[in-house]
Amino acid sequence: MSGPPRSLPPQFVPEQECVPVSEERGVHELRLGLYASREEAERIKERVTALLCPDPGHAPPCPVPWSVLLLSGDDLDDPDAYEELVEQARIEGRPRP
């Protein structure tokens, strides 16, 4: 039976199936805003990293090169980039991280 490894979520599709050979590659940025404590954000970053590279001991390179960076709100270029997320947390009664 072929398909994605069992350790990955079912929506994961191997790189060779999701990028047509004729498509030109370039750098893309996927942003994820979190309203969380630093510790919670670190744990989520680790989980995302495991999705991108489920076998950190494999021989390089990864099929799709990637990097990950965790920034706090103070480090953002636009401090209001996630104001809707902060407002949602306020409405839901979540304490500030």
KELO-883265 format. One record per residue (C-alpha): residue number from 0; x, y, z; residue in one letter; chain. Coordinates in nm, 4 decimals. Layout:
N
  num         X         Y         Z  residu  chaine
  NUM         X         Y         Z       A       A
...
This chain:
97
  num         X         Y         Z  residu  chaine
    0    0.0000    0.0000    0.0000       M       A
    1    0.1461    0.3360   -0.0975       S       A
    2    0.0698    0.6731    0.0562       G       A
    3    0.1958    0.9070    0.3226       P       A
    4    0.3776    0.7666    0.6266       P       A
    5    0.1469    0.6851    0.9175       R       A
    6    0.3157    0.9369    1.1474       S       A
    7    0.1977    1.2304    0.9339       L       A
    8   -0.1537    1.3717    0.9219       P       A
    9   -0.3694    1.2340    0.6374       P       A
   10   -0.3711    1.5716    0.4589       Q       A
   11    0.0078    1.5490    0.4033       F       A
   12    0.0878    1.4753    0.0413       V       A
   13    0.4415    1.3720   -0.0590       P       A
   14    0.6323    1.6517   -0.2315       E       A
   15    0.6532    1.4710   -0.5662       Q       A
   16    0.2715    1.4589   -0.5787       E       A
   17    0.2052    1.8224   -0.4828       C       A
   18    0.4540    2.0147   -0.7009       V       A
   19    0.4277    1.9541   -1.0750       P       A
   20    0.7711    1.9113   -1.2339       V       A
   21    0.7028    2.1999   -1.4728       S       A
   22    0.6164    2.4468   -1.1923       E       A
   23    0.8904    2.6960   -1.1149       E       A
   24    0.9918    2.7066   -0.7507       R       A
   25    1.0589    3.0096   -0.5359       G       A
   26    1.0462    3.1206   -0.1757       V       A
   27    0.7038    3.1402   -0.0117       H       A
   28    0.6193    3.2432    0.3415       E       A
   29    0.3432    3.0816    0.5425       L       A
   30    0.2446    3.2935    0.8432       R       A
   31    0.0782    3.1619    1.1548       L       A
   32   -0.0279    3.4001    1.4288       G       A
   33   -0.0653    3.2586    1.7787       L       A
   34   -0.2059    3.4120    2.0949       Y       A
   35   -0.0039    3.2064    2.3395       A       A
   36    0.2647    3.2166    2.6021       S       A
   37    0.6253    3.1853    2.4843       R       A
   38    0.6314    2.8274    2.6155       E       A
   39    0.3119    2.7363    2.4263       E       A
   40    0.4469    2.8991    2.1098       A       A
   41    0.7723    2.7021    2.1392       E       A
   42    0.5780    2.3747    2.1723       R       A
   43    0.3685    2.4582    1.8656       I       A
   44    0.6826    2.5529    1.6722       K       A
   45    0.8297    2.2126    1.7581       E       A
   46    0.5148    2.0399    1.6302       R       A
   47    0.5198    2.2369    1.3038       V       A
   48    0.8885    2.1533    1.2633       T       A
   49    0.8049    1.7842    1.3080       A       A
   50    0.5426    1.8135    1.0320       L       A
   51    0.7967    1.9657    0.7952       L       A
   52    1.0673    1.7139    0.8786       C       A
   53    0.9275    1.4080    1.0577       P       A
   54    1.2678    1.2342    1.0544       D       A
   55    1.5261    1.4904    1.1710       P       A
   56    1.7989    1.2269    1.1452       G       A
   57    1.7545    1.1707    0.7707       H       A
   58    2.0324    1.2336    0.5225       A       A
   59    2.0085    1.5878    0.3840       P       A
   60    1.8597    1.7582    0.2016       P       A
   61    1.4881    1.7718    0.2840       C       A
   62    1.2663    1.7234   -0.0247       P       A
   63    1.1379    2.0793    0.0232       V       A
   64    1.3924    2.3149    0.1840       P       A
   65    1.2416    2.5089    0.4752       W       A
   66    1.3209    2.7204    0.7768       S       A
   67    1.1226    2.8272    1.0806       V       A
   68    1.1445    3.1397    1.2957       L       A
   69    0.9514    3.2309    1.6105       L       A
   70    0.9000    3.6025    1.6721       L       A
   71    0.7250    3.7757    1.9605       S       A
   72    0.4814    4.0613    1.9002       G       A
   73    0.7553    4.3128    1.9805       D       A
   74    0.9684    4.1762    1.6952       D       A
   75    0.7035    4.2077    1.4215       L       A
   76    0.7506    4.4619    1.1428       D       A
   77    0.3834    4.5576    1.1814       D       A
   78    0.2801    4.5540    1.5490       P       A
   79   -0.0878    4.5598    1.4437       D       A
   80   -0.0571    4.2607    1.2101       A       A
   81   -0.2545    4.0391    1.4475       Y       A
   82   -0.4832    4.2934    1.6134       E       A
   83   -0.7887    4.0824    1.5173       E       A
   84   -0.6343    3.7816    1.6909       L       A
   85   -0.5715    3.9865    2.0063       V       A
   86   -0.9295    4.1168    1.9915       E       A
   87   -1.0639    3.7627    1.9514       Q       A
   88   -0.8669    3.6505    2.2580       A       A
   89   -0.9973    3.9516    2.4536       R       A
   90   -1.3581    3.8717    2.3608       I       A
   91   -1.3098    3.5064    2.4527       E       A
   92   -1.1715    3.6135    2.7909       G       A
   93   -0.8239    3.4715    2.7484       R       A
   94   -0.5545    3.6251    2.9682       P       A
   95   -0.2633    3.7989    2.7980       R       A
   96    0.0363    3.5667    2.7560       P       A
